[in-house]
Amino acid sequence: MKLLSVKHLTKSYKGQKTAVDNLSLELNQGECLGLVGESGCGKSTLARCLLRIEPISGGSIYFKDQAIENLNERKLQPFRQKMQIVFQNPSAALNPKLKIKDSLIDPYEQYHKKLQLQHFSYTSKEAYVKQLLEAVELPEKLAHQYPHELSGGQRQRVTIARAISIEPELIVLDEPTASLDVISQGAVLSLLTELRQTLNLSYLFISHDLAAVAQMSQRIMVMKDGKIVDQFSLDHLFSDERHDYTKELISIF
Ligand SMILES: Nc1ncnc2c1ncn2[C@@H]1O[C@H](COP(=O)(O)OP(=O)(O)OP(=O)(O)O)[C@@H](O)[C@H]1O
């Protein structure tokens, strides 16, 4: 079943070349769709547009067949719960003045009236925070610490815990491991794969790193200058039919 469907999406910034150019894509329920392309090709702009963080210039965005590109903020609320994002830089995503437990509880407090949790359960704030930390394999004691007391990898696990806390259906992962060292990168990617399976999530995994995209995704799209120039299932990555630009990315793999 189609979870997200984007048709002819365009985004231009004033006085600049088109950042996302008439782009269409479909993301199926349960899959990890990889989006790879070099810096500046429009990946993050696409992510922000999909989640309605940024106004679009044209095109349509459907979440399970419901067009969301024109919904007002009130009508968007249920979709905001279903579509979460994890950014590249966890330090910027976490409020430095809040203890981890308070950052973790924040999305729940925002959405709890409409939530019907299936994987987590809320009996008390402490118990809920404990489940979230366990889900991302962090020690319970971190609940009482501040973001600056954690490593980069631990901070990114906290932002992942926040994203999964309200049980979304789709998570856009925008270069989630780009700020981490190689060992933490591998561990976070493995955790994300495990969470996708146990929590029945779908991902749009965005990265400039084809190796990371290939590790995570069942299907891959290649973006260049705001457009999708190639798309294929993982087992066709090394096929002769690949676009020249994909072959270039493979050569530096
Ligand atoms: N807020 C903005 N205002 C003006 N131009 C922008 C804005 N955000 C992005 N752009 C431009 O849009 C284009 C695409 O940028 P974007 O950040 O989406 O690319 P990217 O592929 O995510 O790159 P990176 O991997 O470096 O983040 C670039 O030319 C960028 O300068």
The ligand as a Gaussian input file, in Angstrom:
#p B3LYP/6-31G(d) Opt

LIG

0 1
 N       15.999000      28.566000       2.997000
 C       16.586000      28.663000       1.807000
 N       16.620000      29.832000       1.141000
 C       17.194000      29.933000      -0.080000
 N       17.768000      28.894000      -0.727000
 C       17.771000      27.707000      -0.128000
 C       17.187000      27.519000       1.175000
 N       17.334000      26.215000       1.519000
 C       17.981000      25.613000       0.497000
 N       18.250000      26.503000      -0.489000
 C       18.926000      26.204000      -1.767000
 O       18.276000      25.097000      -2.358000
 C       19.211000      24.212000      -2.960000
 C       19.068000      22.821000      -2.370000
 O       19.531000      22.820000      -1.008000
 P       19.314000      21.596000      -0.009000
 O       19.822000      21.999000       1.325000
 O       17.914000      21.137000      -0.121000
 O       20.262000      20.499000      -0.656000
 P       20.785000      19.142000      -0.010000
 O       20.855000      18.167000      -1.115000
 O       19.964000      18.774000       1.169000
 O       22.248000      19.535000       0.433000
 P       23.039000      19.132000       1.784000
 O       23.244000      17.649000       1.698000
 O       24.292000      19.923000       1.670000
 O       22.162000      19.550000       2.917000
 C       20.584000      24.829000      -2.730000
 O       20.947000      25.533000      -3.894000
 C       20.359000      25.764000      -1.560000
 O       21.241000      26.861000      -1.625000

